[in-house]
Amino acid sequence: MGQLLRINFENKDYTFKLLSSLPNDRKVAELELLVNGETQVLERDADKWRFKNNEDAELNRLADAIGRAITLRFRII
């Protein structure tokens, strides 16, 4: 997508960039992101977002915040 986005989560700034393109129907279950210089895969688990293959609850709270920000910005379902 190209645009560098920013989120403030628990008084820390994080930058992220959407690497995967959005489908025309806007139904998304997985997104590839660049988060603070690291490639991550964001996946939807029911109504929450989490980083793929990650069990760290703190990091998954960040993933959910990023997922909600992307959902609002790009109007995905």
C-alpha positions as CSV (number, residue, x, y, z in Angstrom):
1,M,0.0,0.0,0.0
2,G,2.9,2.3,0.5
3,Q,1.8,4.7,3.2
4,L,3.6,4.6,6.5
5,L,1.1,4.7,9.4
6,R,1.5,5.4,13.1
7,I,-0.2,4.3,16.2
8,N,0.3,5.3,19.8
9,F,-0.2,2.3,22.1
10,E,0.3,2.5,25.8
11,N,2.3,5.7,25.5
12,K,4.7,4.3,22.9
13,D,4.7,5.2,19.2
14,Y,4.7,2.4,16.6
15,T,4.9,2.8,12.9
16,F,3.5,0.2,10.5
17,K,3.1,-0.2,6.8
18,L,0.6,-2.4,5.0
19,L,2.5,-4.8,2.6
20,S,-0.4,-6.9,1.3
21,S,-3.0,-5.5,-1.0
22,L,-6.6,-5.4,-0.1
23,P,-9.1,-7.6,-2.0
24,N,-12.0,-5.9,-3.8
25,D,-14.6,-7.3,-1.5
26,R,-12.7,-6.0,1.5
27,K,-13.0,-9.3,3.4
28,V,-9.7,-9.9,5.1
29,A,-8.5,-12.7,7.4
30,E,-4.7,-12.0,7.1
31,L,-2.6,-9.0,6.4
32,E,1.2,-8.7,6.0
33,L,2.7,-5.7,7.8
34,L,6.0,-4.0,8.4
35,V,5.9,-3.1,12.1
36,N,8.8,-1.0,13.4
37,G,11.0,-2.5,10.7
38,E,10.0,-6.1,11.2
39,T,7.7,-8.1,8.9
40,Q,4.6,-9.5,10.8
41,V,1.5,-11.3,9.6
42,L,-1.6,-10.0,11.3
43,E,-4.5,-12.5,11.4
44,R,-8.1,-12.2,12.5
45,D,-9.2,-14.6,15.2
46,A,-13.0,-14.1,15.5
47,D,-13.3,-10.4,16.5
48,K,-9.7,-9.9,17.6
49,W,-6.5,-9.4,15.7
50,R,-3.2,-11.1,16.6
51,F,0.2,-11.7,15.2
52,K,0.6,-15.1,13.5
53,N,2.5,-17.7,15.5
54,N,2.7,-15.5,18.6
55,E,1.6,-16.3,22.1
56,D,2.8,-13.2,23.8
57,A,-0.4,-11.5,25.2
58,E,1.2,-8.0,25.4
59,L,2.3,-8.2,21.7
60,N,-1.1,-9.5,20.7
61,R,-2.8,-6.5,22.4
62,L,-0.6,-4.3,20.1
63,A,-1.7,-6.4,17.2
64,D,-5.4,-5.9,18.0
65,A,-4.9,-2.2,18.3
66,I,-3.2,-2.1,14.9
67,G,-5.8,-4.4,13.4
68,R,-8.6,-2.1,14.6
69,A,-6.8,1.0,13.2
70,I,-6.5,-0.7,9.8
71,T,-10.1,-1.8,9.9
72,L,-11.3,1.7,10.5
73,R,-9.0,3.3,8.0
74,F,-9.5,1.0,5.1
75,R,-13.0,-0.1,5.9
76,I,-12.3,-3.8,5.8
77,I,-14.6,-6.5,7.3
